[in-house]
């Protein structure tokens, strides 16, 4: 098994898996019916992408299936960004978190369409249509909230400020990443970073919002298996059924 | 509670290019762009169509239920308005 490729596949899969779980938690809590359904659609797209990636990871692993990878791992074996663990404090956080991730997903999958790994390229080709729409939708919301009333402006600005500390992890590279970039499999993170900043600046400017400075936040990253306090609670709920009824089928 | 869900829009879906648009329902949204996105998410998530029309509900001129008799009843007993008294040429179709 190519450990680098396996870890990279899980990193991609886990971002979608955990974010889709957060969106699932929000079902019926949307500000109005139309928005509730739209967010749920986004969550379903993300779980679909993750399912394909987890299947691919399970094939590489050979000893476990995708259900185990989704619901059976220990906390330190999940490799998602801290950003996606952040709770649904209110709709502002939900949409700010979504926007920051959508921009990342969009530029990351844009490059992965040309990955030399055929499976990842195929998954990216399908995902790019979905994330293009996600990004369009969340950008529109950021613009409307930012350039809306004073209250909506201040609220969404504070959401972006508070989530900003989880951004630096997106672009922190490591040996796994570097080796796969050299092999033409992983997305070149410096290109993703440049595109991400350009797009986020554009949208925030249109939304009359201020782009925060990028702090160095943490020495332990989600993609290495280190997580925020939120993750344990999230997993306790996400894994409940599998833990309580290990052989449940439906 | 104040209604802050935006204005009401009527949604029309075209199943395939060339086919007529069909009214499928309504939705709430604040402006054209958001209305279009909501329509996509609400009414085309199971492959129902390939194009959408949206119209503000308030822009639709609708007949009123109380006018129903005066408007439509007189047409009921005028069978001669139907072109059913002509002899059709043999073999003609789609008429």
Interface residues (C-beta under 8 A of the other chain):
Chain A: X32 X33 X34 X35 X37 X38 X41 X133 X136 X137 X140 X144
Chain B: X5 X27 X28 X29 X30 X31 X33 X34 X37 X38 X40 X41 X42 X45
